[in-house]
């Protein structure tokens, strides 16, 4: 697994991850390994203390898969619905992998089909914009005016690739 940075998560997300881990005690699956990694590297914070550029449950995020194509979804605790592209469940490896990352960070993980994927965070939309349904790459009529979060290093460079 690639990505040796802390996982910044809310207190409620941490509680849910711990509950999830209790159901997987002794499991040797790639998902259980990713979950152990997330909990082991967790920096737990109050939701109000987490910056707008960090992926948390309920936030819309644009990410790049394997350095190739971009996708945009809302990270959620709801179970993943097959064929549903607007949300990404934290109960699937990709959703869990995104949790706690910030703009510019990446992580590789093993999928449920034993493939390795690399995801990189491109943009995190603020909580105020999380309710908007993303269209192609987030370009719905309502979300075009949404302000994405900008990390400190991007603000310093005055560049944001959207």
Buried (B, 14 or more C-beta within 10 A) or exposed (E): BEBEEEBBBBEBBBEBBEEBBEEBEEEEEBBBBBBBBBBEBBEBBEBEEBBBBBBBBBBBBBBBEEEEEBBBBBBBBEEBEEEEEEBBBBBBBBBBBBBBBBBEBBBBBBBEEEEEBBBBBBBBBBBEBBEBEBBEBBEEEEBEEBEBBBBEEBEEEEEBEE
